[in-house]
Amino acid sequence: MTKQERIKIPRQEMPLQDKLIRRCNFEEVSLGLSEALAIKEAERCLQCKKPKCVEGCPVGVLIPQFIKALRKGDINESIRVMKIKNNLPAVCGRICPQETQCERNCFLGKTGEPVAIGRLERYIGDYELSRRTCPMVKPRDTGKKVAVVGSGPAGIACAVDLGREGHRVTIFESLHLPGGVLIYGIPEFRLPKSVVHSEIDYAVQCLGIEIKTDHIIGRTVTLDELLEEYDAVFIGTGAGLPNFMKIPGINYSGVMSANEFLTRINLMKAYRFPEYDTPVRIGGRVAVIGAGNVAMDSARCAVRLQKSMGMKSGEVHVIYRRSRDEVPARLEEFHHAEEEGIIFDFLTSPVEIIGDINGNVTGIKCIRMKLGDADISGRKKPVPVANSEFTIDVDTVIMALGTSPNPVVFTNNGNLRRTNDGTVVAGNETGRTSRERLWAGGDVVTGSATVISAMGAGKRAAADIHRFLSGEVS
């Protein structure tokens, strides 16, 4: 097939649940490509001599090579190539923002639609999950012990890479299930729990990694104590401390963080209501503050809970102080939210949460905004419009305004350098912190970011830890 023939092949669309049906259930929205669609999409790849797509991937997946093997029909080879750099393709294929990473750099995207790299990654990831054709091999034991704090994307990536080098790895997780944000922060309809558990369990079994759940570092055991027992320690605890607006009424009953809301739904199985009567307070008129991916997840979960509880006239608003063009969420998730009936109040900023004499939320007072000059982020800064206040009647307010690292992890570790925001100061390429034998990576270093960037940080730290344990570097 010639280059021009490949360019003419349209991007293959992934089947979805019907929008009216999916807003009433927590089943996966995107249904995945069939074998025929996957191979046809793989045919679009031009196999560039200098592939820019790889440069856009935080873990450096060998994208042209895995796609070439797929279109030849050699799926096992495609999986092998993928797993050289990415141990969780079924996860990353679902939730990574490929449109701003690898696909943004695709040559086809300059004049049309880029190759659907993420959808192809998901296809081969799901194939491997169902068949296990590319097992991990446990190497000879080096005798070196590494503690990994946190079982989210950074921690899992670090643990697996170190396990593949033969080191004895123990993961410490504060909750009762491993997976971190992959389990408690992302809804079932975007990332099924079975996919995460299957990916983690398989890696753990193959490599002999130990996972200790219900261990709160800073309470159950401290970092100092881990450093006494282990040759190296990696911190990948993410950023799980929610941020709130400093406005009146924040303590009314019915105000919660997106972190709490999603954790209750995910870990306490509210998505299986009424089978599980999870204590999630959700009213018929919900306001979600913010417009990132977590805000979309919260709003879409709220719609589903309203439907599952039999509410016929429920409303969910997303309140965002900038315009539609500045929405930071993935475009796909934003579109799905719109299709599911969520109301977007753009150029709107809350100024007060209103409540009744019993302390329950009854509304949210807002002010209109307009866009002014660009701020430090490069986006136009929202500016209040005088005399434009109005009230939206709501009974539930969910704050989805970002998160910070939980300080409990750093109890009795005063000589570990951190920023004013609470993030750990660590080398970008190595993950080394100000303390000897202590590495860190992911959101605990960068603040809230993407799953794949956290994985990249975990892998870079693992490489440096291995060099340290091998005596290559001091």
TORFI-468171 format. One record per residue (C-alpha): residue number from 1; x, y, z. Coordinates in steps of 0.1 Angstrom, whole numbers, plus 5000, padded with zeros to 4 digits. Layout:
BEGIN
[rec NUM, [X, Y, Z]];
...
% end
This chain:
BEGIN
[rec 1, [5000, 5000, 5000]];
[rec 2, [5014, 5034, 4990]];
[rec 3, [5017, 5064, 5013]];
[rec 4, [4989, 5082, 4995]];
[rec 5, [4966, 5052, 4999]];
[rec 6, [4973, 5051, 5036]];
[rec 7, [4966, 5088, 5039]];
[rec 8, [4932, 5083, 5023]];
[rec 9, [4920, 5057, 5049]];
[rec 10, [4897, 5075, 5073]];
[rec 11, [4903, 5072, 5111]];
[rec 12, [4883, 5043, 5125]];
[rec 13, [4857, 5052, 5150]];
[rec 14, [4854, 5033, 5182]];
[rec 15, [4819, 5019, 5191]];
[rec 16, [4802, 5035, 5221]];
[rec 17, [4773, 5028, 5243]];
[rec 18, [4742, 5048, 5233]];
[rec 19, [4742, 5081, 5252]];
[rec 20, [4707, 5076, 5266]];
[rec 21, [4715, 5041, 5278]];
[rec 22, [4749, 5047, 5293]];
[rec 23, [4739, 5076, 5315]];
[rec 24, [4718, 5051, 5334]];
[rec 25, [4746, 5026, 5341]];
[rec 26, [4783, 5024, 5351]];
[rec 27, [4793, 5001, 5323]];
[rec 28, [4822, 5010, 5301]];
[rec 29, [4813, 5037, 5276]];
[rec 30, [4839, 5031, 5249]];
[rec 31, [4836, 4995, 5237]];
[rec 32, [4870, 4991, 5220]];
[rec 33, [4880, 4983, 5184]];
[rec 34, [4873, 4950, 5167]];
[rec 35, [4902, 4931, 5152]];
[rec 36, [4892, 4943, 5117]];
[rec 37, [4889, 4979, 5128]];
[rec 38, [4922, 4977, 5147]];
[rec 39, [4941, 4963, 5117]];
[rec 40, [4925, 4989, 5093]];
[rec 41, [4935, 5017, 5117]];
[rec 42, [4970, 5003, 5119]];
[rec 43, [4972, 5005, 5081]];
[rec 44, [4970, 5043, 5084]];
[rec 45, [5004, 5045, 5101]];
[rec 46, [5031, 5059, 5076]];
[rec 47, [5060, 5043, 5095]];
[rec 48, [5079, 5076, 5096]];
[rec 49, [5117, 5074, 5095]];
[rec 50, [5119, 5099, 5123]];
[rec 51, [5087, 5091, 5143]];
[rec 52, [5077, 5122, 5163]];
[rec 53, [5049, 5102, 5180]];
[rec 54, [5075, 5084, 5202]];
[rec 55, [5088, 5118, 5214]];
[rec 56, [5054, 5127, 5226]];
[rec 57, [5051, 5096, 5248]];
[rec 58, [5062, 5101, 5284]];
[rec 59, [5075, 5064, 5286]];
[rec 60, [5088, 5063, 5250]];
[rec 61, [5066, 5034, 5237]];
[rec 62, [5080, 5021, 5204]];
[rec 63, [5048, 5032, 5185]];
[rec 64, [5057, 5025, 5148]];
[rec 65, [5071, 4991, 5157]];
[rec 66, [5041, 4979, 5177]];
[rec 67, [5017, 4992, 5150]];
[rec 68, [5037, 4975, 5122]];
[rec 69, [5036, 4941, 5139]];
[rec 70, [4998, 4946, 5145]];
[rec 71, [4990, 4953, 5109]];
[rec 72, [5010, 4922, 5099]];
[rec 73, [4987, 4902, 5121]];
[rec 74, [5015, 4894, 5146]];
[rec 75, [4997, 4906, 5177]];
[rec 76, [5021, 4887, 5201]];
[rec 77, [5050, 4906, 5187]];
[rec 78, [5030, 4938, 5189]];
[rec 79, [5024, 4931, 5226]];
[rec 80, [5061, 4923, 5232]];
[rec 81, [5072, 4955, 5216]];
[rec 82, [5047, 4975, 5236]];
[rec 83, [5057, 4960, 5269]];
[rec 84, [5093, 4969, 5264]];
[rec 85, [5083, 5004, 5276]];
[rec 86, [5047, 5001, 5289]];
[rec 87, [5036, 4974, 5313]];
[rec 88, [5000, 4986, 5315]];
[rec 89, [4987, 4990, 5279]];
[rec 90, [4951, 4981, 5287]];
[rec 91, [4950, 5009, 5313]];
[rec 92, [4969, 5036, 5293]];
[rec 93, [4950, 5028, 5261]];
[rec 94, [4918, 5039, 5280]];
[rec 95, [4928, 5069, 5300]];
[rec 96, [4960, 5085, 5286]];
[rec 97, [4954, 5119, 5269]];
[rec 98, [4970, 5107, 5236]];
[rec 99, [4955, 5137, 5218]];
[rec 100, [4980, 5160, 5236]];
[rec 101, [5009, 5135, 5236]];
[rec 102, [5018, 5109, 5210]];
[rec 103, [4989, 5116, 5186]];
[rec 104, [4995, 5154, 5186]];
[rec 105, [5029, 5146, 5170]];
[rec 106, [5015, 5122, 5144]];
[rec 107, [5023, 5134, 5108]];
[rec 108, [4988, 5126, 5096]];
[rec 109, [4974, 5150, 5122]];
[rec 110, [4990, 5180, 5104]];
[rec 111, [4964, 5177, 5076]];
[rec 112, [4937, 5154, 5090]];
[rec 113, [4931, 5129, 5118]];
[rec 114, [4962, 5113, 5135]];
[rec 115, [4965, 5076, 5139]];
[rec 116, [4944, 5064, 5168]];
[rec 117, [4974, 5052, 5188]];
[rec 118, [4956, 5050, 5221]];
[rec 119, [4928, 5029, 5206]];
[rec 120, [4954, 5005, 5191]];
[rec 121, [4972, 5004, 5224]];
[rec 122, [4940, 4994, 5242]];
[rec 123, [4932, 4967, 5216]];
[rec 124, [4965, 4949, 5221]];
[rec 125, [4963, 4955, 5258]];
[rec 126, [4929, 4938, 5260]];
[rec 127, [4942, 4910, 5238]];
[rec 128, [4970, 4903, 5262]];
[rec 129, [4947, 4905, 5292]];
[rec 130, [4925, 4878, 5278]];
[rec 131, [4953, 4855, 5266]];
[rec 132, [4985, 4863, 5285]];
[rec 133, [5008, 4856, 5255]];
[rec 134, [5037, 4877, 5267]];
[rec 135, [5045, 4867, 5303]];
[rec 136, [5070, 4885, 5324]];
[rec 137, [5100, 4864, 5334]];
[rec 138, [5114, 4867, 5370]];
[rec 139, [5152, 4870, 5368]];
[rec 140, [5178, 4859, 5394]];
[rec 141, [5173, 4874, 5428]];
[rec 142, [5199, 4902, 5435]];
[rec 143, [5192, 4902, 5472]];
[rec 144, [5185, 4939, 5472]];
[rec 145, [5153, 4951, 5489]];
[rec 146, [5132, 4981, 5477]];
[rec 147, [5102, 4996, 5493]];
[rec 148, [5077, 5014, 5470]];
[rec 149, [5053, 5037, 5488]];
[rec 150, [5020, 5039, 5469]];
[rec 151, [5005, 5015, 5443]];
[rec 152, [4993, 5040, 5418]];
[rec 153, [5008, 5045, 5383]];
[rec 154, [5042, 5057, 5395]];
[rec 155, [5046, 5031, 5421]];
[rec 156, [5034, 5002, 5399]];
[rec 157, [5057, 5013, 5371]];
[rec 158, [5087, 5016, 5394]];
[rec 159, [5080, 4983, 5412]];
[rec 160, [5075, 4963, 5380]];
[rec 161, [5108, 4976, 5364]];
[rec 162, [5127, 4969, 5396]];
[rec 163, [5112, 4934, 5398]];
[rec 164, [5122, 4927, 5363]];
[rec 165, [5158, 4935, 5373]];
[rec 166, [5156, 4908, 5401]];
[rec 167, [5153, 4931, 5431]];
[rec 168, [5129, 4922, 5460]];
[rec 169, [5101, 4948, 5459]];
[rec 170, [5075, 4955, 5485]];
[rec 171, [5047, 4979, 5478]];
[rec 172, [5030, 4997, 5507]];
[rec 173, [4994, 5009, 5500]];
[rec 174, [4973, 5029, 5525]];
[rec 175, [4940, 5016, 5512]];
[rec 176, [4927, 4981, 5512]];
[rec 177, [4931, 4976, 5475]];
[rec 178, [4961, 4983, 5452]];
[rec 179, [4959, 5006, 5422]];
[rec 180, [4958, 5041, 5438]];
[rec 181, [4941, 5066, 5416]];
[rec 182, [4934, 5040, 5389]];
[rec 183, [4910, 5023, 5414]];
[rec 184, [4897, 5051, 5436]];
[rec 185, [4898, 5081, 5413]];
[rec 186, [4886, 5069, 5379]];
[rec 187, [4850, 5058, 5373]];
[rec 188, [4841, 5022, 5363]];
[rec 189, [4827, 5035, 5330]];
[rec 190, [4861, 5048, 5319]];
[rec 191, [4884, 5022, 5335]];
[rec 192, [4869, 4990, 5347]];
[rec 193, [4883, 4978, 5380]];
[rec 194, [4888, 4943, 5365]];
[rec 195, [4913, 4957, 5340]];
[rec 196, [4934, 4974, 5367]];
[rec 197, [4933, 4944, 5390]];
[rec 198, [4942, 4920, 5362]];
[rec 199, [4972, 4941, 5351]];
[rec 200, [4986, 4945, 5386]];
[rec 201, [4979, 4910, 5398]];
[rec 202, [4996, 4895, 5368]];
[rec 203, [5028, 4916, 5372]];
[rec 204, [5029, 4908, 5409]];
[rec 205, [5025, 4871, 5404]];
[rec 206, [5051, 4869, 5376]];
[rec 207, [5077, 4890, 5395]];
[rec 208, [5071, 4880, 5431]];
[rec 209, [5063, 4915, 5442]];
[rec 210, [5047, 4918, 5477]];
[rec 211, [5019, 4942, 5483]];
[rec 212, [5011, 4953, 5519]];
[rec 213, [4977, 4971, 5520]];
[rec 214, [4963, 4991, 5549]];
[rec 215, [4997, 5006, 5555]];
[rec 216, [4997, 5044, 5560]];
[rec 217, [5033, 5056, 5557]];
[rec 218, [5038, 5082, 5584]];
[rec 219, [5014, 5064, 5607]];
[rec 220, [5018, 5026, 5604]];
[rec 221, [5054, 5029, 5595]];
[rec 222, [5076, 5060, 5588]];
[rec 223, [5100, 5066, 5559]];
[rec 224, [5128, 5065, 5584]];
[rec 225, [5119, 5030, 5594]];
[rec 226, [5116, 5019, 5558]];
[rec 227, [5151, 5032, 5551]];
[rec 228, [5164, 5012, 5580]];
[rec 229, [5150, 4980, 5565]];
[rec 230, [5153, 4985, 5528]];
[rec 231, [5182, 4993, 5505]];
[rec 232, [5161, 5020, 5486]];
[rec 233, [5127, 5036, 5490]];
[rec 234, [5105, 5051, 5463]];
[rec 235, [5077, 5075, 5471]];
[rec 236, [5048, 5074, 5446]];
[rec 237, [5019, 5085, 5468]];
[rec 238, [5004, 5109, 5443]];
[rec 239, [4984, 5140, 5453]];
[rec 240, [4954, 5129, 5472]];
[rec 241, [4947, 5159, 5494]];
[rec 242, [4918, 5179, 5479]];
[rec 243, [4918, 5217, 5474]];
[rec 244, [4887, 5237, 5483]];
[rec 245, [4876, 5273, 5474]];
[rec 246, [4879, 5298, 5502]];
[rec 247, [4843, 5310, 5500]];
[rec 248, [4815, 5313, 5526]];
[rec 249, [4794, 5282, 5531]];
[rec 250, [4821, 5256, 5524]];
[rec 251, [4812, 5237, 5556]];
[rec 252, [4775, 5231, 5548]];
[rec 253, [4763, 5196, 5546]];
[rec 254, [4762, 5186, 5509]];
[rec 255, [4796, 5201, 5500]];
[rec 256, [4823, 5176, 5493]];
[rec 257, [4855, 5171, 5474]];
[rec 258, [4856, 5152, 5441]];
[rec 259, [4883, 5130, 5458]];
[rec 260, [4858, 5119, 5485]];
[rec 261, [4829, 5116, 5460]];
[rec 262, [4848, 5094, 5436]];
[rec 263, [4865, 5073, 5463]];
[rec 264, [4831, 5065, 5479]];
[rec 265, [4817, 5055, 5445]];
[rec 266, [4848, 5034, 5435]];
[rec 267, [4860, 5017, 5466]];
[rec 268, [4826, 5014, 5483]];
[rec 269, [4809, 5002, 5451]];
[rec 270, [4782, 5029, 5449]];
[rec 271, [4783, 5022, 5411]];
[rec 272, [4765, 4989, 5420]];
[rec 273, [4735, 5007, 5438]];
[rec 274, [4712, 4994, 5452]];
[rec 275, [4732, 4961, 5456]];
[rec 276, [4756, 4982, 5477]];
[rec 277, [4740, 5009, 5498]];
[rec 278, [4771, 5032, 5499]];
[rec 279, [4767, 5064, 5519]];
[rec 280, [4770, 5088, 5490]];
[rec 281, [4749, 5119, 5495]];
[rec 282, [4736, 5130, 5461]];
[rec 283, [4707, 5153, 5455]];
[rec 284, [4686, 5161, 5425]];
[rec 285, [4705, 5193, 5417]];
[rec 286, [4743, 5190, 5417]];
[rec 287, [4770, 5216, 5410]];
[rec 288, [4805, 5204, 5401]];
[rec 289, [4831, 5232, 5404]];
[rec 290, [4860, 5229, 5378]];
[rec 291, [4862, 5215, 5343]];
[rec 292, [4892, 5191, 5343]];
[rec 293, [4890, 5154, 5339]];
[rec 294, [4881, 5148, 5376]];
[rec 295, [4853, 5173, 5372]];
[rec 296, [4840, 5154, 5342]];
[rec 297, [4842, 5121, 5361]];
[rec 298, [4823, 5136, 5390]];
[rec 299, [4796, 5151, 5369]];
[rec 300, [4791, 5119, 5349]];
[rec 301, [4790, 5098, 5381]];
[rec 302, [4764, 5122, 5396]];
[rec 303, [4741, 5118, 5365]];
[rec 304, [4744, 5080, 5368]];
[rec 305, [4737, 5080, 5405]];
[rec 306, [4706, 5102, 5400]];
[rec 307, [4693, 5078, 5374]];
[rec 308, [4701, 5047, 5395]];
[rec 309, [4682, 5062, 5424]];
[rec 310, [4652, 5068, 5403]];
[rec 311, [4654, 5106, 5400]];
[rec 312, [4636, 5116, 5368]];
[rec 313, [4643, 5153, 5368]];
[rec 314, [4678, 5155, 5382]];
[rec 315, [4702, 5182, 5370]];
[rec 316, [4740, 5183, 5371]];
[rec 317, [4759, 5215, 5364]];
[rec 318, [4796, 5220, 5357]];
[rec 319, [4806, 5255, 5368]];
[rec 320, [4838, 5268, 5351]];
[rec 321, [4852, 5303, 5353]];
[rec 322, [4867, 5302, 5318]];
[rec 323, [4851, 5296, 5284]];
[rec 324, [4844, 5264, 5265]];
[rec 325, [4876, 5268, 5245]];
[rec 326, [4897, 5267, 5278]];
[rec 327, [4882, 5235, 5292]];
[rec 328, [4912, 5215, 5304]];
[rec 329, [4895, 5181, 5303]];
[rec 330, [4901, 5156, 5275]];
[rec 331, [4880, 5166, 5245]];
[rec 332, [4865, 5131, 5244]];
[rec 333, [4854, 5132, 5280]];
[rec 334, [4839, 5167, 5276]];
[rec 335, [4819, 5156, 5246]];
[rec 336, [4807, 5125, 5264]];
[rec 337, [4796, 5147, 5293]];
[rec 338, [4776, 5170, 5270]];
[rec 339, [4760, 5140, 5253]];
[rec 340, [4749, 5127, 5287]];
[rec 341, [4730, 5158, 5295]];
[rec 342, [4753, 5177, 5318]];
[rec 343, [4748, 5215, 5319]];
[rec 344, [4779, 5236, 5315]];
[rec 345, [4779, 5271, 5330]];
[rec 346, [4809, 5288, 5314]];
[rec 347, [4825, 5321, 5325]];
[rec 348, [4809, 5316, 5359]];
[rec 349, [4826, 5316, 5393]];
[rec 350, [4811, 5307, 5427]];
[rec 351, [4813, 5334, 5454]];
[rec 352, [4792, 5318, 5481]];
[rec 353, [4775, 5285, 5490]];
[rec 354, [4740, 5291, 5504]];
[rec 355, [4724, 5269, 5531]];
[rec 356, [4693, 5267, 5553]];
[rec 357, [4690, 5269, 5591]];
[rec 358, [4698, 5232, 5593]];
[rec 359, [4731, 5236, 5576]];
[rec 360, [4721, 5220, 5543]];
[rec 361, [4731, 5234, 5509]];
[rec 362, [4702, 5251, 5490]];
[rec 363, [4721, 5270, 5463]];
[rec 364, [4753, 5285, 5450]];
[rec 365, [4758, 5322, 5444]];
[rec 366, [4779, 5329, 5413]];
[rec 367, [4793, 5358, 5394]];
[rec 368, [4797, 5362, 5356]];
[rec 369, [4833, 5364, 5343]];
[rec 370, [4850, 5377, 5311]];
[rec 371, [4884, 5368, 5298]];
[rec 372, [4911, 5394, 5302]];
[rec 373, [4948, 5393, 5295]];
[rec 374, [4968, 5361, 5295]];
[rec 375, [4981, 5349, 5329]];
[rec 376, [5013, 5330, 5337]];
[rec 377, [4999, 5298, 5322]];
[rec 378, [4993, 5315, 5289]];
[rec 379, [4955, 5313, 5292]];
[rec 380, [4934, 5344, 5293]];
[rec 381, [4927, 5354, 5329]];
[rec 382, [4890, 5354, 5340]];
[rec 383, [4879, 5388, 5354]];
[rec 384, [4846, 5393, 5373]];
[rec 385, [4818, 5413, 5356]];
[rec 386, [4804, 5440, 5379]];
[rec 387, [4769, 5436, 5392]];
[rec 388, [4764, 5402, 5375]];
[rec 389, [4757, 5380, 5406]];
[rec 390, [4730, 5353, 5403]];
[rec 391, [4721, 5321, 5422]];
[rec 392, [4718, 5285, 5410]];
[rec 393, [4695, 5263, 5431]];
[rec 394, [4715, 5232, 5441]];
[rec 395, [4716, 5207, 5470]];
[rec 396, [4750, 5192, 5464]];
[rec 397, [4783, 5209, 5456]];
[rec 398, [4814, 5189, 5445]];
[rec 399, [4847, 5207, 5444]];
[rec 400, [4870, 5194, 5416]];
[rec 401, [4898, 5220, 5419]];
[rec 402, [4929, 5199, 5420]];
[rec 403, [4948, 5182, 5448]];
[rec 404, [4981, 5183, 5468]];
[rec 405, [5003, 5156, 5483]];
[rec 406, [4990, 5144, 5517]];
[rec 407, [5015, 5156, 5544]];
[rec 408, [5010, 5126, 5566]];
[rec 409, [5035, 5107, 5545]];
[rec 410, [5063, 5130, 5555]];
[rec 411, [5058, 5127, 5592]];
[rec 412, [5092, 5129, 5611]];
[rec 413, [5111, 5136, 5578]];
[rec 414, [5120, 5172, 5582]];
[rec 415, [5152, 5169, 5561]];
[rec 416, [5133, 5159, 5530]];
[rec 417, [5131, 5190, 5508]];
[rec 418, [5096, 5200, 5497]];
[rec 419, [5081, 5230, 5480]];
[rec 420, [5056, 5254, 5495]];
[rec 421, [5029, 5235, 5477]];
[rec 422, [5039, 5203, 5496]];
[rec 423, [5054, 5185, 5466]];
[rec 424, [5087, 5167, 5470]];
[rec 425, [5118, 5182, 5453]];
[rec 426, [5133, 5155, 5431]];
[rec 427, [5154, 5152, 5400]];
[rec 428, [5134, 5150, 5368]];
[rec 429, [5156, 5123, 5352]];
[rec 430, [5164, 5103, 5383]];
[rec 431, [5138, 5110, 5409]];
[rec 432, [5165, 5115, 5436]];
[rec 433, [5154, 5135, 5466]];
[rec 434, [5174, 5154, 5492]];
[rec 435, [5177, 5122, 5513]];
[rec 436, [5201, 5094, 5505]];
[rec 437, [5185, 5062, 5492]];
[rec 438, [5151, 5079, 5488]];
[rec 439, [5135, 5086, 5454]];
[rec 440, [5101, 5101, 5444]];
[rec 441, [5081, 5105, 5413]];
[rec 442, [5046, 5112, 5399]];
[rec 443, [5021, 5136, 5413]];
[rec 444, [5038, 5138, 5447]];
[rec 445, [5066, 5156, 5428]];
[rec 446, [5048, 5174, 5399]];
[rec 447, [5014, 5179, 5414]];
[rec 448, [4983, 5166, 5396]];
[rec 449, [4993, 5153, 5362]];
[rec 450, [4985, 5124, 5338]];
[rec 451, [4988, 5086, 5346]];
[rec 452, [5014, 5081, 5318]];
[rec 453, [5036, 5109, 5330]];
[rec 454, [5035, 5094, 5365]];
[rec 455, [5045, 5061, 5350]];
[rec 456, [5073, 5077, 5332]];
[rec 457, [5086, 5092, 5364]];
[rec 458, [5084, 5058, 5381]];
[rec 459, [5103, 5041, 5353]];
[rec 460, [5131, 5068, 5354]];
[rec 461, [5134, 5064, 5391]];
[rec 462, [5135, 5026, 5388]];
[rec 463, [5164, 5029, 5363]];
[rec 464, [5184, 5051, 5386]];
[rec 465, [5176, 5029, 5417]];
[rec 466, [5188, 4999, 5397]];
[rec 467, [5220, 5017, 5388]];
[rec 468, [5225, 5026, 5425]];
[rec 469, [5219, 4991, 5437]];
[rec 470, [5242, 4976, 5411]];
[rec 471, [5270, 5000, 5421]];
[rec 472, [5271, 5018, 5388]];
[rec 473, [5263, 5051, 5405]];
[rec 474, [5266, 5063, 5441]];
% end
